[in-house]
């Protein structure tokens, strides 16, 4: 836990590095604008599909009936489901943008300032980065949809999204944060040794996503924290 908190603390200090603040905001703004436009163009059509799905699938129909009997009308139920689906799409898209575009740019600045002694061994590949990020988003979105019925259990509507976001951040950022500086063997070794801490760092970012205003920068701030966590872990591995 100490390494995780240190990484987030160093990420906070890195906000003073020229060019970093901009990368905290634009990925989430772009993701929000993208999915608002998509929702505006397809809201009625997607809503009709969801309503038909909940009417025709047995266990989904039970969820809808329970909602309508204890809360609001069916029309509002469909809008709530659409909203619950829009949230992971925005967060997952923001993470993907950060991993592919913003994180490498932040990495250059942070590494030059805080880890100048680390030799670049280029153990990662662009294909590995894209594949890793896409797999992270796919598992995150599938997990979100599959676990939606469990949200009816008290407390699960908070616990499950945080755990899923933790996985998304862990899987989406760890590889990219190491790929430029670690050799292939080093990359695999650090990811294996630090797996628990890396997932915990992702959970911290998942919690930040629930904080108003901070949730706008949570995806990129998590990426910045992963840069510090991973480069520090690599530095320790090389000096041990």
ZAMARGU-4260 file (C-alpha; in steps of 0.2 Angstrom, whole numbers, plus 5000, padded with zeros to 4 digits):
<rodrens>
0) 5000/5000/5000 | 5015/5012/5004 | 5021/5010/4986 | 5003/5014/4979 | 5001/5030/4990
5) 5019/5035/4985 | 5015/5034/4967 | 4999/5044/4968 | 5009/5057/4979 | 5023/5058/4966
10) 5009/5059/4952 | 5002/5074/4961 | 5019/5083/4961 | 5021/5079/4943 | 5006/5090/4939
15) 5018/5105/4940 | 5028/5098/4926 | 5025/5108/4910 | 5012/5100/4898 | 5005/5087/4911
20) 4989/5096/4916 | 4983/5097/4898 | 4984/5078/4897 | 4974/5075/4913 | 4958/5083/4905
25) 4957/5081/4887 | 4955/5061/4886 | 4939/5062/4897 | 4932/5077/4888 | 4934/5068/4871
30) 4926/5052/4878 | 4911/5062/4885 | 4908/5072/4869 | 4910/5056/4858 | 4897/5046/4868
35) 4885/5060/4871 | 4885/5062/4852 | 4882/5044/4849 | 4869/5043/4863 | 4860/5058/4855
40) 4860/5050/4838 | 4854/5032/4844 | 4846/5035/4860 | 4828/5030/4855 | 4834/5015/4844
45) 4845/5008/4858 | 4832/5011/4871 | 4819/5001/4861 | 4832/4986/4859 | 4835/4987/4878
50) 4816/4987/4882 | 4813/4972/4871 | 4827/4963/4878 | 4821/4965/4896 | 4804/4960/4891
55) 4809/4944/4882 | 4823/4937/4893 | 4816/4929/4908 | 4828/4934/4922 | 4830/4951/4914
60) 4811/4953/4914 | 4811/4949/4933 | 4823/4963/4936 | 4812/4975/4927 | 4797/4970/4936
65) 4805/4972/4953 | 4811/4989/4948 | 4794/4995/4942 | 4785/4988/4957 | 4797/4996/4969
70) 4803/5012/4961 | 4799/5020/4944 | 4789/5018/4928 | 4796/5007/4914 | 4801/5022/4903
75) 4812/5028/4917 | 4819/5011/4920 | 4825/5010/4902 | 4834/5027/4904 | 4842/5022/4920
80) 4849/5006/4911 | 4855/5017/4896 | 4864/5028/4909 | 4872/5014/4917 | 4879/5007/4901
85) 4885/5025/4896 | 4896/5027/4911 | 4907/5012/4907 | 4908/5016/4889 | 4914/5034/4893
90) 4927/5028/4907 | 4933/5014/4896 | 4935/5025/4881 | 4944/5038/4891 | 4956/5024/4898
95) 4959/5018/4880 | 4963/5036/4874 | 4975/5039/4889 | 4984/5022/4887 | 4987/5024/4868
100) 4990/5043/4867 | 4991/5053/4883 | 5001/5041/4893 | 5016/5040/4881 | 5017/5059/4881
105) 5016/5060/4900 | 5029/5046/4901 | 5042/5056/4891 | 5041/5071/4903 | 5040/5061/4919
110) 5054/5049/4915 | 5066/5064/4909 | 5062/5073/4925 | 5061/5060/4939 | 5070/5044/4931
115) 5083/5051/4920 | 5095/5036/4925 | 5083/5023/4918 | 5090/5016/4902 | 5076/5014/4889
120) 5076/4995/4883 | 5060/4996/4873 | 5053/4979/4878 | 5036/4983/4874 | 5027/4984/4857
125) 5014/4995/4849 | 5004/4979/4845 | 5006/4974/4863 | 5000/4990/4870 | 4984/4991/4859
130) 4980/4973/4862 | 4982/4975/4880 | 4971/4991/4881 | 4958/4983/4870 | 4957/4967/4880
135) 4956/4978/4896 | 4941/4988/4890 | 4932/4972/4883 | 4933/4963/4900 | 4928/4979/4909
140) 4913/4982/4898 | 4908/4963/4898 | 4910/4962/4917 | 4900/4978/4919 | 4885/4971/4909
145) 4886/4954/4917 | 4886/4960/4935 | 4872/4973/4933 | 4859/4961/4941 | 4870/4960/4956
150) 4869/4978/4959 | 4852/4975/4967 | 4862/4968/4982 | 4865/4982/4994 | 4882/4990/4992
155) 4886/4980/4976 | 4882/4995/4965 | 4898/5003/4973 | 4909/4988/4976 | 4908/4980/4959
160) 4911/4996/4948 | 4926/5000/4959 | 4933/4982/4957 | 4930/4982/4938 | 4938/4999/4936
165) 4953/4993/4946 | 4955/4979/4934 | 4953/4991/4919 | 4967/5002/4926 | 4978/4988/4931
170) 4977/4979/4914 | 4976/4995/4904 | 4991/5005/4911 | 5004/4994/4918 | 5011/4987/4901
175) 5012/5005/4893 | 5020/5013/4908 | 5034/5000/4907 | 5035/4996/4888 | 5048/5010/4884
180) 5060/5007/4898 | 5059/4989/4903 | 5067/4975/4892 | 5055/4961/4888 | 5060/4950/4902
185) 5060/4964/4914 | 5043/4969/4909 | 5036/4952/4912 | 5045/4951/4929 | 5039/4968/4936
190) 5021/4964/4930 | 5022/4948/4939 | 5030/4953/4955 | 5020/4969/4957 | 5003/4962/4952
195) 4995/4965/4969 | 5001/4983/4970 | 4996/4987/4952 | 4979/4981/4955 | 4977/4990/4971
200) 4983/5006/4962 | 4969/5003/4950 | 4956/5002/4964 | 4962/5018/4971 | 4959/5026/4954
205) 4942/5017/4953 | 4937/5026/4969 | 4942/5043/4962 | 4930/5040/4948 | 4916/5042/4961
210) 4922/5059/4967 | 4913/5073/4957 | 4925/5084/4947 | 4940/5072/4951 | 4931/5059/4940
215) 4935/5070/4925 | 4954/5068/4928 | 4954/5051/4936 | 4958/5040/4920 | 4973/5051/4916
220) 4979/5054/4934 | 4978/5035/4936 | 4990/5033/4921 | 5001/5046/4928 | 5002/5036/4945
225) 5005/5020/4935 | 5020/5028/4927 | 5028/5032/4944 | 5023/5015/4951 | 5030/5005/4937
230) 5046/5016/4934 | 5050/5015/4953 | 5048/4997/4953 | 5059/4995/4938 | 5072/5006/4946
235) 5071/4995/4962 | 5073/4979/4951 | 5089/4985/4943 | 5097/4991/4958 | 5093/4975/4969
</rodrens>
